[in-house]
Amino acid sequence: MAFENDSFRQGLNWASFAQATDLKKRLLFTILALLVYRVGTYVPLPGVNPEIISEIGRRNMGGILGMFDMFSGGALGRMTVFALNIVPYISASIIIQLFTVISPTLEAMKKEGEVGRRKLNQYTRYLTVGIASVQAYGLSIGLMSMSSGAQTVTTIGALFPLIAVPTLVGGTVFLMWLGEQITSRGIGNGSSLIIFAGIVANLPRALMNALELGKSGALSPGVMVFFVFVIVSVIALVVFVERAQRRITVHYPQRHVAVGKGDMGSSHLPLKINTSGVIPPIFASSLLLLPATLVGLGAGSGAEWAQTLARYLSHGHPVYITVYIGLLVFFSFFYTAVVFNPDEVADNLRKSGGFIPGIRPGEFTSKYLYFVLERLTVIGAIYLSFICILPELLIAKLSVPFFFGGTNILIVVSVTIDTISQIYTHLLAHQYKGVLRKAKSRGVIK
């Protein structure tokens, strides 16, 4: 078992950070961009009643709206211009990624290199606008039909969708552009950092609520200590698994012309334990929380079968936990098959002359990669199930207010690890540039 960035730590000089001007500029740009995002989450959508919106948000906080409100940093609960956040862009990216496996045209476009990547990015942007438009229209119509002792939409009336839809879509498009700017001019992972900032923004409030519960006696000191221990242990487990790799040795034939003898160069093919990332928890949570949310929005006036279904799929119910685990396992295997194609990897190794020791190139290499990937995915699915189900059990059995569910912990820790990796990369590049400049000044290289 190996870990990412081990080589960075071995040769990295953190003292070079003070001289890494480009990295400091990138960090400053990233911080300013995230501040702009946070300010936008407090700009209200024109024509809505903030008090009614807050009441509706509190009433449906346990459903899918609560989950997306956590991702948006409270923008959805406050119904601001960034209420849709960057979720439509992420959804569009996943859809395009899925279609590259299904459509031969998109698959060929993906193999065109930089030109194909730009075309796929353009299709993703178009699809983002379409998804955001549908979601914005549905949200505006839903707001017009809601009431809680007063009218939700106050001033614009029937013309509210004409104002709300362009505003919400414009907010999503702006965040999409902002994420791309963070990726190119900042430290990378722009979309992930925006989601990360939205989740972390709720952390102070969650900690204050937990302290208030402990202060009022709702939570005993023993439960509070156990709560902290569980959080630290879960974070440590996520860090360990997300950084762990299964490295498959690959040999490449090399030829030394001067000597005239053949030699073998070796490399490795890294396979993550959790190849699917945070996609399975997001998809599984969305599907499970949707029935309860629809019933909640109807204020209990739906059909009896719908209310029964929502009750069985409520947090902590055995049916909910069982279905949740099943969905996590399904999406783990499904999305892993989408993002990693052993046949394609084996074919690329064969074309480049590489081979796995003891495994014949071509079909046998593909079968071996399938064998390894299936077992890694089983471990990854068990890991995801444990991380996501543990909060549910704590809430159901101990009434512990586990504000950060498994999905949020995975996103926060994964983005933190990726961000640190980006910083390592920039520092290492700066260090190499310094070595090259010194070598040139001494005349070692020209």
ChimeraX attribute file (.defattr): number of C-alpha atoms within 10 A of each C-alpha:
attribute: neighborCount
match mode: 1-to-1
recipient: residues
	/A:1	6
	/A:2	12
	/A:3	16
	/A:4	14
	/A:5	13
	/A:6	10
	/A:7	9
	/A:8	14
	/A:9	11
	/A:10	8
	/A:11	10
	/A:12	16
	/A:13	13
	/A:14	12
	/A:15	9
	/A:16	14
	/A:17	17
	/A:18	9
	/A:19	13
	/A:20	17
	/A:21	12
	/A:22	15
	/A:23	21
	/A:24	16
	/A:25	14
	/A:26	20
	/A:27	18
	/A:28	13
	/A:29	17
	/A:30	23
	/A:31	15
	/A:32	14
	/A:33	19
	/A:34	21
	/A:35	12
	/A:36	13
	/A:37	23
	/A:38	20
	/A:39	10
	/A:40	17
	/A:41	23
	/A:42	17
	/A:43	15
	/A:44	17
	/A:45	18
	/A:46	17
	/A:47	16
	/A:48	24
	/A:49	19
	/A:50	18
	/A:51	13
	/A:52	19
	/A:53	22
	/A:54	14
	/A:55	13
	/A:56	19
	/A:57	20
	/A:58	13
	/A:59	15
	/A:60	19
	/A:61	18
	/A:62	16
	/A:63	24
	/A:64	20
	/A:65	19
	/A:66	20
	/A:67	21
	/A:68	23
	/A:69	23
	/A:70	24
	/A:71	27
	/A:72	28
	/A:73	27
	/A:74	25
	/A:75	24
	/A:76	24
	/A:77	24
	/A:78	24
	/A:79	26
	/A:80	23
	/A:81	25
	/A:82	31
	/A:83	31
	/A:84	25
	/A:85	32
	/A:86	26
	/A:87	21
	/A:88	25
	/A:89	26
	/A:90	16
	/A:91	16
	/A:92	22
	/A:93	19
	/A:94	16
	/A:95	13
	/A:96	19
	/A:97	19
	/A:98	16
	/A:99	15
	/A:100	18
	/A:101	17
	/A:102	12
	/A:103	12
	/A:104	11
	/A:105	11
	/A:106	19
	/A:107	15
	/A:108	13
	/A:109	18
	/A:110	19
	/A:111	11
	/A:112	13
	/A:113	10
	/A:114	11
	/A:115	11
	/A:116	16
	/A:117	14
	/A:118	14
	/A:119	15
	/A:120	19
	/A:121	14
	/A:122	12
	/A:123	14
	/A:124	22
	/A:125	19
	/A:126	13
	/A:127	19
	/A:128	23
	/A:129	18
	/A:130	16
	/A:131	17
	/A:132	27
	/A:133	20
	/A:134	13
	/A:135	17
	/A:136	22
	/A:137	19
	/A:138	14
	/A:139	19
	/A:140	19
	/A:141	16
	/A:142	13
	/A:143	20
	/A:144	18
	/A:145	11
	/A:146	17
	/A:147	14
	/A:148	11
	/A:149	7
	/A:150	11
	/A:151	17
	/A:152	22
	/A:153	22
	/A:154	14
	/A:155	13
	/A:156	14
	/A:157	13
	/A:158	10
	/A:159	10
	/A:160	20
	/A:161	19
	/A:162	12
	/A:163	14
	/A:164	22
	/A:165	22
	/A:166	16
	/A:167	20
	/A:168	26
	/A:169	27
	/A:170	17
	/A:171	23
	/A:172	26
	/A:173	21
	/A:174	16
	/A:175	26
	/A:176	23
	/A:177	16
	/A:178	21
	/A:179	27
	/A:180	16
	/A:181	19
	/A:182	25
	/A:183	18
	/A:184	13
	/A:185	17
	/A:186	24
	/A:187	27
	/A:188	21
	/A:189	18
	/A:190	24
	/A:191	21
	/A:192	21
	/A:193	23
	/A:194	25
	/A:195	23
	/A:196	24
	/A:197	18
	/A:198	24
	/A:199	23
	/A:200	18
	/A:201	17
	/A:202	18
	/A:203	14
	/A:204	10
	/A:205	12
	/A:206	16
	/A:207	12
	/A:208	11
	/A:209	14
	/A:210	19
	/A:211	14
	/A:212	13
	/A:213	16
	/A:214	15
	/A:215	12
	/A:216	9
	/A:217	10
	/A:218	13
	/A:219	19
	/A:220	13
	/A:221	12
	/A:222	8
	/A:223	15
	/A:224	16
	/A:225	10
	/A:226	13
	/A:227	19
	/A:228	11
	/A:229	11
	/A:230	15
	/A:231	15
	/A:232	12
	/A:233	12
	/A:234	18
	/A:235	16
	/A:236	12
	/A:237	13
	/A:238	20
	/A:239	16
	/A:240	12
	/A:241	16
	/A:242	21
	/A:243	18
	/A:244	18
	/A:245	20
	/A:246	17
	/A:247	15
	/A:248	14
	/A:249	13
	/A:250	17
	/A:251	17
	/A:252	15
	/A:253	13
	/A:254	13
	/A:255	12
	/A:256	9
	/A:257	8
	/A:258	6
	/A:259	7
	/A:260	8
	/A:261	9
	/A:262	11
	/A:263	12
	/A:264	11
	/A:265	12
	/A:266	15
	/A:267	13
	/A:268	12
	/A:269	12
	/A:270	15
	/A:271	17
	/A:272	21
	/A:273	22
	/A:274	23
	/A:275	22
	/A:276	23
	/A:277	20
	/A:278	18
	/A:279	18
	/A:280	25
	/A:281	27
	/A:282	18
	/A:283	13
	/A:284	20
	/A:285	19
	/A:286	16
	/A:287	14
	/A:288	21
	/A:289	21
	/A:290	16
	/A:291	20
	/A:292	25
	/A:293	20
	/A:294	18
	/A:295	21
	/A:296	20
	/A:297	16
	/A:298	12
	/A:299	11
	/A:300	12
	/A:301	11
	/A:302	13
	/A:303	10
	/A:304	10
	/A:305	9
	/A:306	16
	/A:307	18
	/A:308	14
	/A:309	15
	/A:310	21
	/A:311	16
	/A:312	16
	/A:313	22
	/A:314	19
	/A:315	21
	/A:316	17
	/A:317	14
	/A:318	13
	/A:319	14
	/A:320	20
	/A:321	21
	/A:322	12
	/A:323	14
	/A:324	22
	/A:325	19
	/A:326	15
	/A:327	20
	/A:328	24
	/A:329	21
	/A:330	14
	/A:331	19
	/A:332	25
	/A:333	19
	/A:334	14
	/A:335	18
	/A:336	19
	/A:337	19
	/A:338	16
	/A:339	13
	/A:340	15
	/A:341	15
	/A:342	19
	/A:343	17
	/A:344	12
	/A:345	16
	/A:346	22
	/A:347	17
	/A:348	13
	/A:349	19
	/A:350	16
	/A:351	12
	/A:352	10
	/A:353	14
	/A:354	20
	/A:355	21
	/A:356	22
	/A:357	13
	/A:358	7
	/A:359	13
	/A:360	13
	/A:361	18
	/A:362	18
	/A:363	15
	/A:364	14
	/A:365	23
	/A:366	19
	/A:367	15
	/A:368	16
	/A:369	19
	/A:370	17
	/A:371	12
	/A:372	13
	/A:373	23
	/A:374	15
	/A:375	12
	/A:376	19
	/A:377	22
	/A:378	16
	/A:379	15
	/A:380	24
	/A:381	26
	/A:382	16
	/A:383	16
	/A:384	25
	/A:385	21
	/A:386	14
	/A:387	21
	/A:388	22
	/A:389	17
	/A:390	16
	/A:391	21
	/A:392	22
	/A:393	18
	/A:394	16
	/A:395	15
	/A:396	14
	/A:397	9
	/A:398	12
	/A:399	13
	/A:400	20
	/A:401	18
	/A:402	17
	/A:403	18
	/A:404	18
	/A:405	17
	/A:406	24
	/A:407	20
	/A:408	22
	/A:409	21
	/A:410	23
	/A:411	21
	/A:412	19
	/A:413	17
	/A:414	20
	/A:415	17
	/A:416	16
	/A:417	16
	/A:418	18
	/A:419	17
	/A:420	14
	/A:421	16
	/A:422	17
	/A:423	19
	/A:424	18
	/A:425	17
	/A:426	18
	/A:427	23
	/A:428	21
	/A:429	14
	/A:430	19
	/A:431	20
	/A:432	13
	/A:433	12
	/A:434	15
	/A:435	12
	/A:436	15
	/A:437	13
	/A:438	13
	/A:439	13
	/A:440	12
	/A:441	11
	/A:442	10
	/A:443	9
	/A:444	9
	/A:445	10
	/A:446	8
